[in-house]
Amino acid sequence: MASLYLDNAATTAVRPEVLEAMLPYWTHAFGNPSSHHEVGEEAARALADARARVAEVIGMRAGDVIFTSGGTEGNNLAVKGIAVAARLARGARHVVTTPLEHESILESVAALERVHEFTSTRVPVDAYGRVSPDAVAAALRDDTALVSVGYANNEVGTVQDVAGIVAAARERRIPVHLDAVQAAGWLPLAGLGVDALTIAGHKVGAPKGTGVLAVRGRIPLEPLLHGGGQERGRRSGTENVAGAVGLAAALELAEREREESAARVRALRDAFIARVAALVPTARLTGHPSARLPASASFTFAGTSGEAVLLELERRGVVSSSGSACAAGSDEPSHVLIALGIAPAVAQTAVRFTFPHDLSASLDAVADAVAASVAAVHSGP
């Protein structure tokens, strides 16, 4: 079997159409969009156009869109920026999140606690990784500044009840930030009712180092980066015009193809999960069986080492991962799997497969490779 890349939750290849859209802004239209001459103004027009196109996809206003360097910066700006602004405006010192979140959210919350004397509540999740909107409602306080949750988990693919969470927070007039980094291109982004939304370009076919945080204009936001006042004063620094254009192009393409891609990939994924379960007795699917990203299948294989399985899979031409690329190399079990109640020793056997939008062929050969790889390293009876 030829080498097959199945780690698309970590990053995707840049789409040719995106490269083509970006090229002029690296060459003849290379100006600084803050410069008041024709070269700069051409770049400024491209930036404004990209902002409007992103806003159209996510169902927000162009003025809400802040271009960032990716998901980590976007999540930091959302959590710290909204929370600190709420503290300055009304003395709020509490945030609500879950134990499943990406490190950029969890570490931002920890920084608020350490530097700004905030407290936090991490609402527990069930064995599938779902958080109850009622539990979110119960965690809210008069001094809550923000609710920050992931739309879909990066390791196990579980999709949250965003409508229920938004409704719970809206009753108390508390803003909701949604980390949509993994969901973009697979799930709807418009009409969610959230107050802030994070996207990373490299998950949808744009280059690494591109991203968006969209924050509704009524939500106060304290910037992390100060300087020239770009992005309406919310994120200073010379804008990456080519990156913004590429992200807009990638997001439009992904949204245009989303429903067809999701249905096609979901069917292939479900057949893959069924075949792995049939071939590997120790395989246990992690995350929700149905409320999960169409392109995500993650397992534990008790009696193995996840890293050893990955090496065997790569030897057989399958490139996958043990979980979040941001935690690669860590000896600690995944905090996501621990939050699901999975024992640490079993959590360290995890393997994640995440599929591309253009997947069209059966994954039977991959399932066979999984079975052979697990058998090669299994240490149990």
One Martini backbone bead per residue (centre of mass of N, CA, C, O) as a GRO file, in nm:
protein
  381
    1MET     BB    1   0.096   0.036   0.023
    2ALA     BB    2   0.074   0.348  -0.003
    3SER     BB    3   0.126   0.631   0.130
    4LEU     BB    4  -0.087   0.753   0.407
    5TYR     BB    5  -0.242   1.050   0.516
    6LEU     BB    6  -0.390   1.046   0.873
    7ASP     BB    7  -0.327   1.377   0.999
    8ASN     BB    8  -0.543   1.629   0.956
    9ALA     BB    9  -0.566   1.752   1.249
   10ALA     BB   10  -0.280   1.875   1.241
   11THR     BB   11  -0.261   1.892   0.911
   12THR     BB   12  -0.273   2.042   0.591
   13ALA     BB   13  -0.264   2.086   0.276
   14VAL     BB   14  -0.209   2.309   0.042
   15ARG     BB   15  -0.401   2.446  -0.183
   16PRO     BB   16  -0.367   2.540  -0.504
   17GLU     BB   17  -0.578   2.773  -0.499
   18VAL     BB   18  -0.443   2.920  -0.263
   19LEU     BB   19  -0.169   2.978  -0.383
   20GLU     BB   20  -0.278   3.142  -0.621
   21ALA     BB   21  -0.415   3.366  -0.446
   22MET     BB   22  -0.142   3.457  -0.292
   23LEU     BB   23   0.090   3.532  -0.493
   24PRO     BB   24   0.048   3.847  -0.548
   25TYR     BB   25   0.119   3.912  -0.223
   26TRP     BB   26   0.441   3.833  -0.286
   27THR     BB   27   0.481   4.032  -0.526
   28HIS     BB   28   0.332   4.299  -0.666
   29ALA     BB   29   0.118   4.301  -0.393
   30PHE     BB   30   0.326   4.369  -0.118
   31GLY     BB   31   0.207   4.571   0.055
   32ASN     BB   32   0.133   4.782   0.309
   33PRO     BB   33  -0.188   4.842   0.433
   34SER     BB   34  -0.085   5.124   0.585
   35SER     BB   35  -0.011   5.246   0.323
   36HIS     BB   36  -0.029   5.571   0.130
   37HIS     BB   37  -0.039   5.391  -0.145
   38GLU     BB   38  -0.100   5.189  -0.404
   39VAL     BB   39   0.036   4.935  -0.292
   40GLY     BB   40  -0.104   4.949  -0.014
   41GLU     BB   41  -0.402   4.972  -0.114
   42GLU     BB   42  -0.413   4.700  -0.252
   43ALA     BB   43  -0.370   4.539   0.007
   44ALA     BB   44  -0.614   4.658   0.161
   45ARG     BB   45  -0.830   4.548  -0.030
   46ALA     BB   46  -0.762   4.247   0.009
   47LEU     BB   47  -0.812   4.242   0.313
   48ALA     BB   48  -1.109   4.330   0.308
   49ASP     BB   49  -1.207   4.100   0.129
   50ALA     BB   50  -1.123   3.868   0.316
   51ARG     BB   51  -1.294   3.956   0.558
   52ALA     BB   52  -1.571   3.934   0.416
   53ARG     BB   53  -1.550   3.631   0.337
   54VAL     BB   54  -1.527   3.517   0.619
   55ALA     BB   55  -1.787   3.642   0.735
   56GLU     BB   56  -1.979   3.488   0.549
   57VAL     BB   57  -1.916   3.199   0.653
   58ILE     BB   58  -1.967   3.275   0.979
   59GLY     BB   59  -2.195   3.500   1.023
   60MET     BB   60  -2.046   3.781   1.029
   61ARG     BB   61  -1.876   4.062   1.057
   62ALA     BB   62  -1.609   4.214   0.927
   63GLY     BB   63  -1.537   4.371   1.201
   64ASP     BB   64  -1.498   4.089   1.369
   65VAL     BB   65  -1.239   4.027   1.210
   66ILE     BB   66  -0.934   3.861   1.313
   67PHE     BB   67  -0.616   3.833   1.224
   68THR     BB   68  -0.397   3.556   1.271
   69SER     BB   69  -0.158   3.285   1.345
   70GLY     BB   70  -0.393   3.108   1.486
   71GLY     BB   71  -0.531   2.914   1.728
   72THR     BB   72  -0.360   2.997   1.972
   73GLU     BB   73  -0.394   3.300   1.949
   74GLY     BB   74  -0.702   3.308   1.938
   75ASN     BB   75  -0.751   3.177   2.217
   76ASN     BB   76  -0.590   3.378   2.384
   77LEU     BB   77  -0.748   3.632   2.301
   78ALA     BB   78  -1.024   3.541   2.393
   79VAL     BB   79  -0.978   3.464   2.689
   80LYS     BB   80  -0.810   3.708   2.787
   81GLY     BB   81  -0.952   3.949   2.648
   82ILE     BB   82  -1.241   3.908   2.762
   83ALA     BB   83  -1.179   3.872   3.063
   84VAL     BB   84  -1.023   4.135   3.120
   85ALA     BB   85  -1.243   4.326   3.019
   86ALA     BB   86  -1.452   4.229   3.233
   87ARG     BB   87  -1.292   4.313   3.478
   88LEU     BB   88  -1.270   4.618   3.408
   89ALA     BB   89  -1.589   4.664   3.377
   90ARG     BB   90  -1.716   4.435   3.629
   91GLY     BB   91  -1.524   4.232   3.801
   92ALA     BB   92  -1.460   3.982   3.660
   93ARG     BB   93  -1.326   3.630   3.785
   94HIS     BB   94  -1.463   3.408   3.578
   95VAL     BB   95  -1.437   3.080   3.423
   96VAL     BB   96  -1.563   2.855   3.164
   97THR     BB   97  -1.492   2.507   3.109
   98THR     BB   98  -1.306   2.219   3.004
   99PRO     BB   99  -1.094   1.931   3.019
  100LEU     BB  100  -1.069   1.900   2.682
  101GLU     BB  101  -0.905   2.126   2.598
  102HIS     BB  102  -0.695   2.302   2.454
  103GLU     BB  103  -0.403   2.432   2.568
  104SER     BB  104  -0.470   2.731   2.485
  105ILE     BB  105  -0.701   2.741   2.694
  106LEU     BB  106  -0.595   2.621   2.961
  107GLU     BB  107  -0.344   2.816   2.979
  108SER     BB  108  -0.507   3.077   2.977
  109VAL     BB  109  -0.659   3.022   3.236
  110ALA     BB  110  -0.407   2.990   3.413
  111ALA     BB  111  -0.309   3.282   3.366
  112LEU     BB  112  -0.550   3.422   3.496
  113GLU     BB  113  -0.499   3.300   3.774
  114ARG     BB  114  -0.198   3.395   3.812
  115VAL     BB  115  -0.224   3.713   3.718
  116HIS     BB  116  -0.564   3.792   3.769
  117GLU     BB  117  -0.729   3.629   3.991
  118PHE     BB  118  -0.876   3.394   3.887
  119THR     BB  119  -1.138   3.169   3.834
  120SER     BB  120  -1.245   2.821   3.772
  121THR     BB  121  -1.454   2.602   3.562
  122ARG     BB  122  -1.462   2.247   3.499
  123VAL     BB  123  -1.672   2.086   3.315
  124PRO     BB  124  -1.780   1.790   3.303
  125VAL     BB  125  -1.768   1.483   3.129
  126ASP     BB  126  -1.840   1.223   2.960
  127ALA     BB  127  -1.737   0.923   2.814
  128TYR     BB  128  -1.758   1.094   2.521
  129GLY     BB  129  -1.716   1.425   2.574
  130ARG     BB  130  -1.976   1.550   2.691
  131VAL     BB  131  -2.149   1.846   2.765
  132SER     BB  132  -2.375   1.983   2.975
  133PRO     BB  133  -2.574   2.255   2.973
  134ASP     BB  134  -2.662   2.232   3.271
  135ALA     BB  135  -2.370   2.238   3.382
  136VAL     BB  136  -2.304   2.512   3.274
  137ALA     BB  137  -2.526   2.668   3.420
  138ALA     BB  138  -2.426   2.583   3.712
  139ALA     BB  139  -2.135   2.737   3.673
  140LEU     BB  140  -2.257   3.003   3.678
  141ARG     BB  141  -2.191   3.351   3.754
  142ASP     BB  142  -2.188   3.683   3.821
  143ASP     BB  143  -1.850   3.672   3.757
  144THR     BB  144  -1.871   3.572   3.471
  145ALA     BB  145  -1.690   3.624   3.164
  146LEU     BB  146  -1.669   3.315   3.037
  147VAL     BB  147  -1.726   3.077   2.774
  148SER     BB  148  -1.504   2.793   2.684
  149VAL     BB  149  -1.529   2.592   2.384
  150GLY     BB  150  -1.532   2.309   2.190
  151TYR     BB  151  -1.683   2.198   1.916
  152ALA     BB  152  -1.436   1.994   1.850
  153ASN     BB  153  -1.232   1.743   1.916
  154ASN     BB  154  -0.895   1.668   1.837
  155GLU     BB  155  -0.886   1.356   1.937
  156VAL     BB  156  -1.211   1.232   1.935
  157GLY     BB  157  -1.442   1.429   1.780
  158THR     BB  158  -1.634   1.552   1.965
  159VAL     BB  159  -1.954   1.706   1.967
  160GLN     BB  160  -2.113   1.979   2.073
  161ASP     BB  161  -2.385   2.150   2.235
  162VAL     BB  162  -2.402   2.459   2.136
  163ALA     BB  163  -2.693   2.555   2.168
  164GLY     BB  164  -2.715   2.483   2.471
  165ILE     BB  165  -2.480   2.657   2.573
  166VAL     BB  166  -2.576   2.929   2.466
  167ALA     BB  167  -2.847   2.934   2.618
  168ALA     BB  168  -2.728   2.926   2.904
  169ALA     BB  169  -2.559   3.192   2.877
  170ARG     BB  170  -2.777   3.395   2.780
  171GLU     BB  171  -2.943   3.410   3.044
  172ARG     BB  172  -2.664   3.561   3.174
  173ARG     BB  173  -2.496   3.732   2.969
  174ILE     BB  174  -2.268   3.532   2.855
  175PRO     BB  175  -2.003   3.476   2.680
  176VAL     BB  176  -1.911   3.279   2.384
  177HIS     BB  177  -1.643   3.061   2.311
  178LEU     BB  178  -1.534   2.903   1.998
  179ASP     BB  179  -1.350   2.624   1.913
  180ALA     BB  180  -1.320   2.574   1.545
  181VAL     BB  181  -1.068   2.432   1.427
  182GLN     BB  182  -1.185   2.133   1.365
  183ALA     BB  183  -1.471   2.216   1.230
  184ALA     BB  184  -1.368   2.338   0.994
  185GLY     BB  185  -1.525   2.200   0.699
  186TRP     BB  186  -1.753   2.005   0.868
  187LEU     BB  187  -1.911   2.239   1.010
  188PRO     BB  188  -2.108   2.472   1.096
  189LEU     BB  189  -2.049   2.841   1.144
  190ALA     BB  190  -2.323   2.950   1.111
  191GLY     BB  191  -2.573   3.027   1.346
  192LEU     BB  192  -2.464   2.975   1.661
  193GLY     BB  193  -2.450   3.239   1.871
  194VAL     BB  194  -2.176   3.329   1.912
  195ASP     BB  195  -1.913   3.567   2.017
  196ALA     BB  196  -1.671   3.362   1.950
  197LEU     BB  197  -1.420   3.256   1.690
  198THR     BB  198  -1.198   2.990   1.600
  199ILE     BB  199  -0.938   2.973   1.339
  200ALA     BB  200  -0.733   2.752   1.133
  201GLY     BB  201  -0.585   2.734   0.828
  202HIS     BB  202  -0.425   2.443   0.837
  203LYS     BB  203  -0.715   2.275   0.848
  204VAL     BB  204  -0.823   2.402   0.533
  205GLY     BB  205  -0.569   2.466   0.319
  206ALA     BB  206  -0.386   2.657   0.460
  207PRO     BB  207  -0.142   2.803   0.602
  208LYS     BB  208   0.065   2.828   0.829
  209GLY     BB  209   0.002   3.119   1.024
  210THR     BB  210  -0.316   3.115   1.007
  211GLY     BB  211  -0.606   3.317   1.118
  212VAL     BB  212  -0.910   3.344   1.335
  213LEU     BB  213  -1.080   3.599   1.523
  214ALA     BB  214  -1.417   3.628   1.614
  215VAL     BB  215  -1.574   3.935   1.741
  216ARG     BB  216  -1.816   4.087   1.862
  217GLY     BB  217  -1.857   4.428   1.891
  218ARG     BB  218  -1.994   4.416   2.192
  219ILE     BB  219  -1.723   4.284   2.280
  220PRO     BB  220  -1.491   4.321   2.491
  221LEU     BB  221  -1.125   4.371   2.408
  222GLU     BB  222  -0.813   4.281   2.515
  223PRO     BB  223  -0.514   4.314   2.405
  224LEU     BB  224  -0.197   4.155   2.347
  225LEU     BB  225  -0.119   4.348   2.107
  226HIS     BB  226   0.087   4.631   2.080
  227GLY     BB  227   0.084   4.944   1.862
  228GLY     BB  228  -0.049   5.031   1.547
  229GLY     BB  229  -0.371   4.937   1.544
  230GLN     BB  230  -0.451   4.697   1.418
  231GLU     BB  231  -0.746   4.552   1.396
  232ARG     BB  232  -0.891   4.781   1.559
  233GLY     BB  233  -0.677   4.742   1.811
  234ARG     BB  234  -0.667   4.406   1.866
  235ARG     BB  235  -0.403   4.351   1.652
  236SER     BB  236  -0.101   4.421   1.631
  237GLY     BB  237   0.044   4.441   1.316
  238THR     BB  238   0.143   4.343   1.029
  239GLU     BB  239  -0.030   4.216   0.788
  240ASN     BB  240  -0.113   3.900   0.637
  241VAL     BB  241  -0.227   3.912   0.335
  242ALA     BB  242  -0.179   3.639   0.202
  243GLY     BB  243  -0.299   3.476   0.438
  244ALA     BB  244  -0.584   3.596   0.428
  245VAL     BB  245  -0.648   3.514   0.139
  246GLY     BB  246  -0.602   3.209   0.180
  247LEU     BB  247  -0.811   3.164   0.401
  248ALA     BB  248  -1.058   3.256   0.244
  249ALA     BB  249  -1.032   3.049   0.016
  250ALA     BB  250  -1.036   2.790   0.190
  251LEU     BB  251  -1.306   2.839   0.336
  252GLU     BB  252  -1.484   2.850   0.086
  253LEU     BB  253  -1.421   2.570  -0.023
  254ALA     BB  254  -1.502   2.407   0.228
  255GLU     BB  255  -1.797   2.508   0.237
  256ARG     BB  256  -1.886   2.418  -0.048
  257GLU     BB  257  -1.801   2.097   0.025
  258ARG     BB  258  -1.904   1.999   0.305
  259GLU     BB  259  -2.154   1.814   0.274
  260GLU     BB  260  -2.034   1.610   0.078
  261SER     BB  261  -1.778   1.535   0.236
  262ALA     BB  262  -1.909   1.444   0.500
  263ALA     BB  263  -2.077   1.210   0.386
  264ARG     BB  264  -1.850   1.048   0.251
  265VAL     BB  265  -1.649   1.022   0.493
  266ARG     BB  266  -1.839   0.901   0.701
  267ALA     BB  267  -1.887   0.630   0.556
  268LEU     BB  268  -1.589   0.542   0.551
  269ARG     BB  269  -1.542   0.560   0.854
  270ASP     BB  270  -1.755   0.356   0.952
  271ALA     BB  271  -1.629   0.115   0.804
  272PHE     BB  272  -1.359   0.130   0.950
  273ILE     BB  273  -1.455   0.093   1.240
  274ALA     BB  274  -1.588  -0.183   1.194
  275ARG     BB  275  -1.331  -0.332   1.099
  276VAL     BB  276  -1.155  -0.287   1.343
  277ALA     BB  277  -1.347  -0.420   1.549
  278ALA     BB  278  -1.338  -0.703   1.404
  279LEU     BB  279  -1.007  -0.740   1.402
  280VAL     BB  280  -0.984  -0.590   1.702
  281PRO     BB  281  -1.061  -0.678   2.018
  282THR     BB  282  -0.911  -0.420   2.174
  283ALA     BB  283  -1.079  -0.216   2.042
  284ARG     BB  284  -1.157   0.134   2.129
  285LEU     BB  285  -1.369   0.375   2.097
  286THR     BB  286  -1.332   0.721   2.098
  287GLY     BB  287  -1.589   0.889   2.174
  288HIS     BB  288  -1.851   0.958   1.995
  289PRO     BB  289  -2.032   0.755   1.777
  290SER     BB  290  -2.192   1.021   1.630
  291ALA     BB  291  -2.094   1.292   1.780
  292ARG     BB  292  -1.878   1.343   1.524
  293LEU     BB  293  -1.646   1.380   1.321
  294PRO     BB  294  -1.630   1.262   0.998
  295ALA     BB  295  -1.283   1.244   1.010
  296SER     BB  296  -1.298   1.064   1.287
  297ALA     BB  297  -1.074   0.806   1.437
  298SER     BB  298  -1.051   0.660   1.768
  299PHE     BB  299  -0.821   0.459   1.968
  300THR     BB  300  -0.775   0.184   2.176
  301PHE     BB  301  -0.493  -0.065   2.261
  302ALA     BB  302  -0.476  -0.289   2.463
  303GLY     BB  303  -0.139  -0.404   2.514
  304THR     BB  304  -0.001  -0.144   2.410
  305SER     BB  305   0.168   0.100   2.218
  306GLY     BB  306   0.099   0.371   2.043
  307GLU     BB  307   0.382   0.424   1.923
  308ALA     BB  308   0.425   0.137   1.812
  309VAL     BB  309   0.186   0.138   1.621
  310LEU     BB  310   0.276   0.378   1.451
  311LEU     BB  311   0.536   0.249   1.343
  312GLU     BB  312   0.396   0.011   1.204
  313LEU     BB  313   0.217   0.179   1.019
  314GLU     BB  314   0.443   0.329   0.870
  315ARG     BB  315   0.571   0.068   0.758
  316ARG     BB  316   0.274   0.030   0.602
  317GLY     BB  317   0.187   0.342   0.499
  318VAL     BB  318   0.073   0.482   0.774
  319VAL     BB  319  -0.024   0.810   0.875
  320SER     BB  320  -0.041   0.902   1.216
  321SER     BB  321  -0.165   0.932   1.561
  322SER     BB  322  -0.197   0.983   1.927
  323GLY     BB  323  -0.288   1.294   1.882
  324SER     BB  324  -0.187   1.577   1.968
  325ALA     BB  325   0.063   1.767   1.827
  326CYS     BB  326   0.116   1.955   2.083
  327ALA     BB  327   0.194   1.668   2.260
  328ALA     BB  328   0.430   1.568   2.128
  329GLY     BB  329   0.652   1.367   2.336
  330SER     BB  330   0.484   1.302   2.565
  331ASP     BB  331   0.453   1.093   2.864
  332GLU     BB  332   0.172   1.178   2.901
  333PRO     BB  333  -0.136   1.136   2.923
  334SER     BB  334  -0.419   1.226   2.798
  335HIS     BB  335  -0.640   1.463   2.911
  336VAL     BB  336  -0.883   1.371   2.749
  337LEU     BB  337  -0.894   1.067   2.832
  338ILE     BB  338  -0.906   1.116   3.133
  339ALA     BB  339  -1.180   1.277   3.123
  340LEU     BB  340  -1.326   1.000   3.015
  341GLY     BB  341  -1.205   0.764   3.220
  342ILE     BB  342  -0.933   0.669   3.124
  343ALA     BB  343  -0.678   0.491   3.178
  344PRO     BB  344  -0.355   0.572   3.157
  345ALA     BB  345  -0.249   0.308   3.021
  346VAL     BB  346  -0.464   0.318   2.791
  347ALA     BB  347  -0.416   0.607   2.684
  348GLN     BB  348  -0.119   0.516   2.571
  349THR     BB  349  -0.278   0.348   2.317
  350ALA     BB  350  -0.342   0.573   2.129
  351VAL     BB  351  -0.517   0.626   1.807
  352ARG     BB  352  -0.531   0.858   1.526
  353PHE     BB  353  -0.774   0.921   1.260
  354THR     BB  354  -0.750   1.167   0.990
  355PHE     BB  355  -0.930   1.289   0.720
  356PRO     BB  356  -0.977   1.390   0.409
  357HIS     BB  357  -1.188   1.554   0.189
  358ASP     BB  358  -1.092   1.352  -0.070
  359LEU     BB  359  -1.202   1.100   0.026
  360SER     BB  360  -1.295   0.781  -0.175
  361ALA     BB  361  -1.171   0.528  -0.052
  362SER     BB  362  -1.127   0.254   0.087
  363LEU     BB  363  -1.014   0.143   0.434
  364ASP     BB  364  -0.938  -0.162   0.452
  365ALA     BB  365  -0.625  -0.155   0.437
  366VAL     BB  366  -0.594   0.005   0.699
  367ALA     BB  367  -0.732  -0.194   0.889
  368ASP     BB  368  -0.531  -0.420   0.831
  369ALA     BB  369  -0.284  -0.260   0.936
  370VAL     BB  370  -0.384  -0.234   1.221
  371ALA     BB  371  -0.401  -0.531   1.291
  372ALA     BB  372  -0.101  -0.596   1.233
  373SER     BB  373   0.022  -0.386   1.431
  374VAL     BB  374  -0.103  -0.485   1.691
  375ALA     BB  375   0.000  -0.779   1.675
  376ALA     BB  376   0.311  -0.699   1.676
  377VAL     BB  377   0.280  -0.541   1.987
  378HIS     BB  378   0.133  -0.727   2.157
  379SER     BB  379   0.138  -0.820   2.526
  380GLY     BB  380  -0.099  -0.987   2.563
  381PRO     BB  381  -0.325  -1.263   2.560
   0.00000   0.00000   0.00000
